[in-house]
């Protein structure tokens, strides 16, 4: 079955326990958003498609006067999730606007590149701190691999911050050398 990545995000969360669309979005915002996002505009239509495909079932459970549907995986949903997990990953995509700007930074000169690198470094350091704050919660979960993924995020962002610092130093050294040659 050709599900969207959002469909698999939903199946993955429902594979842990039944929950509502709101709960799924809340968990996305606290966990997978660091590497795979999903919006309400993606989640709710996908919940309908998954139910129509027989992969999940919803049960009305109003709460505090609000309409609320709690979804759970069906046997077919469990099979689809297991099949997807067993398949090799097909998508490895990095979308980083700072790298895109750095790629074209020759048009902005040395100072522009230095500013891009400084902003990128700061953003990665912020992510390291955010993920370090999440790490104890991930470690306390009964599932082992959310903590493994949090550690991956911490180490990747720390490496990227360090890389930005090294490249900025190299650029600064190159500017000094260029100035000496032109003098």
N, C-alpha and C positions, 0 to 999 in steps of 0.2 A: 504494500500500500504506500502511496506517495504522500506522506504527511509533510507539512511544513515544519521548520525547526521549532516554531512556537508550539505546534502540536506535540512534538517530542518533549519540550519543556514541561508542558501540562501533564503528559503521561508520566514523566519522571517524578513530578511532585505528587501526583495522585498515586503513584506506586508506593509512596511512603505512608499515605493515609488519605481518607476522604477529606475534601475541603471545598470551599466555595471559590468562585472566580476572584473575589476580593482577597481571600487568603493566599491564593496562588500569586497574585500580583504583589502582595505584601512580601511574600517570600522571595520572589524574583528581585524586588528592590533591595533586599537584605543579603542576597547571595549571588545568584547568577548574573546580575546586572554588571558585575565587574568584568565579565567576559562574554555574556550573551543576554541581551535585553529583550523584553517583551512588554508591550504597552497594553492598556485596557482595550484599545481599539483592535489589538491582535488577539488578545486572550478570549474575549467573549464570543466573537464570531467563530473562533477555533473550537471553543467548547461546544457550540451548536454542531459544527461539522463532525467532531469526534463522537457526539451522541448519535447523530444521524448514521454514522458509520458503524455504530454498535460497539465502539471501543470504551465508552464511558456511559454511566447512567447517572441521572440527576434525581435528587429527591428534594421536594420543597420542605424547607425548615425555616419558617419565618422567625425573625429575631428582632425584638423591640419594635414591632410594627412594620418592619422592613421586609420586603420580599427577599428571600435568600434561598438559593439552591445549592445543595452540597452534592458534589460529584464523587463518584468512585469508579475505579477501573473495572471493566468486565473481564471475563476470561480472555476474550479476544484482545482487549487492551493490554493485559499482562503479556500475552504472546507477542504483540506488536512491539511493546517496550523491550522485551528480551531480545527479539530479532534485531531491533535497531542498535541495542547495546553490543550485540555480537558482531555487527557489521563494522568494517573499517571506517574511520572518520573520512568524510569527503571534503569538508570545508575547513580551510585554515586561512582566515582573512584578518589582516591587520589594517585598520583604518585609523590613521593618526595624522591629524591635520598639521601638527607641528612638523612631522617628518616631510609632509607634502610641501610646506612652506620652506623648510630647510633645503629641500631638493631644488627649489627655484630661488634660493637666497642670493645667488650671484647677482641678481637684478637689484638687490637691496644693499649690497656691500657688506663689509665685515661687521659693522655695528648691528645691522639687521639680523645677521646670523647669530651673533652673540646674544641678542635679545630673545630670539626664538629658542636658543638652547637654554637660556636661563629660565624662561617661562616653562619649558618642557621639563626641565630638571625639578623645578618647584612642584609642578603637577604630580610627577612621579613620587616625590617625597611625601606629598599629601596622601597619595594612595597607599603608600607604605604604612603611614600612621593609621589610616582608616582600617586597613586590613589587619594590622597588629591589634587594634581594638576589638575586632571581630574574632580574632584567632581563638581566644579562650572559649567563646561560645561554640565555635566550630569543633574544637577539641572535645567539648563536653557532650556533643551529639552522639547518639548511639550508632549512627552511620559513620564509618571511618573516612570516607573519601572527601566529604566537604572540607575537612581539615587539611587533607593533602592538597586540594585545589587552592585553599587560602595560602598555604605555604608557598605554592608555586607563584601566586600573585605577588606575595611579599618579595620573594627572591627576584622575580622578573622586574618589578618596579624599582627595586634597589639597584639592580644591574643597569637599568636604563638611566637612572639618575646619575650613577657613577660614569656611565658612558658619556652623558651630556657634559659632565665636568671635564672629562679627559679631552673631548673634542673641543670644548671651549678653550682649554689650555693650549692645545695644539694650534688653534686659530690665532690665539693671542701671540704665541711664539712665532708663527708665520708672518703676522703683521709686523712684528718688531724686526724680523729678518728682512722683509720687503722694504721697510723704512731705511735700514742700514745700507742696503744695496743702492737705493735711489739717492742717498745723501752724497 
